[in-house]
Amino acid sequence: MPGRYYPLLPMSQLQAPPISFDDTAVAFASRSNGELRKMYALFASMNNPTLVKTGSGIMKTALKWHVPGTKFLIKNSIFEQFCGGETIQECLPVIEELGRYDIGTILDYSVEGEGSDKSFDATTTEILATLDLAHRSKHIPFSVFKVTGVGEAAILEKIQAGKTLSAAEQASYDKTVLRVNAICARAHQYGVRVFIDAEESWFQDTIDQLAYQMMRRYNHESAIVWNTYQLYRHDRLEALEASAAEAAAGHYHIGAKLVRGAYMEKEARTASAQSRPTPINPSKQATDALYDEALRYCIDHIDHISVCAGTHNEASSLLLTQLIQQAGLRPNDPRVWFAQLYGMSDNLSYNLANAGYNTAKYVPYGPVEAVMPYLLRRADENTAIAGQTSREFRLIQKEMSRRKL
């Protein structure tokens, strides 16, 4: 169980570890020349928008019709880059490799539920298995799950809309609460932190209330249960502030994972279709400003808020290192974490970890067919925009040049 008291560093010892997110020697230290060449070929392909669009369609069709060799090709290219494996067991080498560089693993079971009790129970069992492994491994600081992986989204939405549930719906929701509680209780038993992921705004309030219910139950000694705040929504800092005030009054801790967000296009479309104001900030600049303000707020209230900066943004990551320094906290204070996706932003993860900051990678896993939507989103994110080379590709090119490959 994480301790309750974290002394500040004396002012005479305050000196931020040197860090540069352009240091590719550190960023790619774990990659052999052969692996770097393979990454170069993959990201060069993803840097071509036409190829990504065409290839995505071909891969989905080939998997659907079980074309021989398709799964092997995907698993040894884009899947290998962005996923840990198809099972927890297959992820073990990735966990150990990241651990060699003081980077933790957050196992992310990326299989969407089928909407049945059987699938929800299976997902719950899988999340409990990640907690069991985290309990045995020093390299797994968090587990993570989506509430819609263990319960019906339509019921969550109905609750948020203030509609009365039928007896069957109430029974289904009660099972959802039991599953969420089983996960959080196991996390508390082991002293392993657990993220509850953010989802769409039209049922996020229901998820929030579940998260706070679990925090009130399990976060009295430290932040075990963590909620996720999508700062591309203009109301999320207010939500964090309100929950923090309640936690301070109730003498428990808030765990806050701060992300920019993952559903922007869908949120905008839905708001327009329903003729209601969009919850999204008016610009990227506004989102960036709100994200950084939320970081400041968390460090200012570090006595009862633990924070994880889930971001690939270099400016926000650098800001948090500065805030840690200014607050007189140790770089590895267990209440402050950085997190990035596996296979991306190694220049952040490896340099942060090398400088002594708590850093972890989200490592998705699951059957190749089930994680294809995730993989296609990663390919799309790394596609060149307006003729510009993606950041990942440029860093790989820089390291290859450094190595004279």
Secondary structure, DSSP 8 states (H G I E B T S, - for coil): ---S------GGG-------TT-HHHHTTT--HHHHHHHHHHHHHHT-HHHHHHHHHHHHHHHHTT-TTHHHHHHTTHHHHH--BSSHHHHHHHHHHHHHTT-EEEEEE-----SSHHHHHHHHHHHHHHHHHHHH-TT--EEEE-GGGTS-HHHHHHHHTT----HHHHHHHHHHHHHHHHHHHHHHHHT-EEEE----HHHHHHHHHHHHHHHHHH-SSS--EEEEEETTBTTHHHHHHHHHHHHHHHT--EEEEEE--S-HHHHHHHHHHTT----B-SSHHHHHHHHHHHHHHHHHTTTTEEEEEE---HHHHHHHHHHHHHTT--TT-TTEEEEEETTS-HHHHHHHHHTT--EEEEEEES-HHHHHHHHHHHHHHTS-STT---HHHHHHHHHHHHHT-
